[in-house]
Amino acid sequence: MSASTSLKTGRGRAGAYFKRLMWPLIVLAALLIVNVAVTGFDFLIPDVHDDRLSGAFVNILRRAAPLLLIALGMTLVIATKGIDLSVGAVYAIGAAIACQYLMSRDQSSIGAVVFAVALALAIAAVIGAWNGTMVAYFGVQPIVATLILMIAGRGIAQLITGGHIPTVGDTSPFVELGRGAIGTVPVPIWIAAAVFAALVLLTRTTALGMLLESVGGNPEASRLAGVRSKGITILVYLITGACAGLAGILGAANLGSADANNGGLWIELDAILAVVIGGTALIGGRFFLVGTTIGVVIIGTLEVTIINVGLSSQWQFTAKAIVVFIVAMLQSPEFRAWVLRPFRSRRARRSPAEPTPEPAPEKAPVT
Amino acid sequence: MSSTTLTERPTRSTVFDGLSRYIPIGATVALLVAMYLGGIARYPNFDNPQLIPDLFIGNAGLLIVAVGMTFVIISGGIDLSVGSVMAFSTMACAWLTVDAGLPASVAVPAVLAFGIASGAFTGAVIHYFNVQPFIATLAGLFLYRGLTLQISDHDVSIREIDFFSWGMERVEFGEPRDGGFSLPYISFIAFAVVIVAFVVLHYTRFGRSVYAVGGSEQSALLMGLPVARTKISVYAVSGFCAALGGVIAAFYTKSANPLAGVGFELDAIAAVVVGGTLLTGGAGFVLGTVAGVMVMGMLSTIIAFQGNLSSWWARIVVGVLLLAFILLQRVLARSGERKRKA
């Protein structure tokens, strides 16, 4: 793990960090400039309405909060060379549990809301731990292990809701989780920021981050080095499950209802896209939570930009496809070599500061 | 290469070499028979001779797409774009014939050729630029869904085009009263795809290369097999099958829905895995996929017969089946490793 950021000195680490984040930041800046050019500076500047911040950009952040939660968990999973396809289904399950529990109880009581949220989070975490167990103890490929719940999960969510869409009244404290504000800042932004801060502290001030990267970089080597990779694997899937459940709760609170079929549809793909945009390579071994956050904001801004520049909302799929394609190409060493080949004679050697991509493993061993 | 060390256990087990490689497909067939017999025992009219043929009518598109997916998965890849390509093909058929006024005999081959080309392009990106199949086909998933929505964001009817009524014309096999049944032409297209895929995958040089690449790309390369050609071809096959699935859907529904086939890739992957194909590549059967598709079709039939079960049970049961088959594969792989060690 030569490129592991945690092993670098303070200055080198900051430099590498900036280099990693440069491209996502440039893309985000470009998107913001386009928006400002079209709609004026009001786009960026938040104003205060009814004791809460509003404005186009604040709304983007507020709406992106569930995606951010899921993408942060996904970042950790991808750092261990895994992937979690079931987050969209867990989102639906979390939303379904919280709303279904509240529907038949006193919605205005804080206690019921707290219990509903805790119940949904606990079950989402158990589902995540199950995914992790499949990967760590049964040795099932992550994409396969989580595919099971991706397929079955929405069925489970519909089972919980009985095929209906449970609703929570506007007066319930539950909807404040999605629509309320604390100190003028919307609650979802607070929650997403708190989870982000917790994960950054957890992974960068303790050894956990380095252990994650070592498990993702070379599972066999880290096992021989005495890293308890199985526990770590279960932990990251558990965190991702809980994050997905929390995202579902935020989404349901915002809408006041839980749609088992369409809630969080394709959010797993958006989350993976955000992680990849943020510079975390899918081959595992390193991760950038800040990059993921920027990736999420880029996706949220992209969706608004498409509307603002006067394209129909159907363009958002095409735009995402183009972003996926460009990012995949930029991350591919073979593509860069192919593009740079005409310049190879002049630039014989790459600058050493550039993080050298590890060779992609040709195949995950079936052990 | 990077993870091959002396301390490591053999990465490829002997399991799927011997007779035990038929265990997953045997389990699938046994399950299918059990479901059928259970259905006959429980529900009247379940022994209707038309029941089995009906599985091949409603699931003709899934069968074709899953066969294409079998190639990709055996080669060690995955294709997430099939649902979107399918919807795009249906929509393109409708657009070319209804709006552009082209004859269907031009539009359909054009759509199929497009499917091959787009699959080959995806395969080339995956092979030459070493992009993960998951990501490359994810771009396809978004792109073709977006293009479909851009052609039309509402249903387009192709009822007026005479060509598309051909597909559902039925061929009778005996009188329905004495155990006869009928099949539309789209089922025969699906059968043809299965037979061609079976022969190609199991009896041609290309087919053997697909298995070799899925088993170990490095070894296949060192053996001098055409890895690039094989990898690009499997995605072209999958693209073709997805486009053909879209054409079949045009025959079947006589309309093009921009949101058709959302999540279809998951059904196809599930059918392939239930059919005994190893998701890590290198082992599997075309006929297993047929059995997998039939299990899924039988499942929805039973739920329809039961009447009071909701459709979401199908998803849960498919998930449980997937879990069972994946664990079965793991157990077989582990016992094979143990045998080899001893």
Interface residues (C-beta under 8 A of the other chain):
Chain A: I83 F138 G139 V140 Q141 I143 V144 A145 L147 I148 L149 M150 I151 A152 G153 R154 G155 I156 Q158 L159 G163 N218 P219 E220 L224 A260 L269 I272 L273 V276 L282 I283 S312 Q314 W315 Q316 F317 T318 A319 K320 A321 I322 V324 F325 A328 M329 Q331 S332 P333 E334 F335 W338 P359 A360 P361 E362 K363 A364 P365 V366 T367
Chain B: M1 S2 S3 T5 T7 E8 R9 T11 R12 S13 G76 I78 V125 Y128 F129 N130 V131 Q132 F134 I135 A136 L138 A139 G140 L141 F142 L143 R145 G146 L147 L149 Q150 D153 S216 E217 Q218 L266 I269 A270 V273 L279 T280 G281 S310 W312 W313 A314 R315 I316 V318 G319 V320 L322 L323 I326 L327 R330 A333 R334 E337
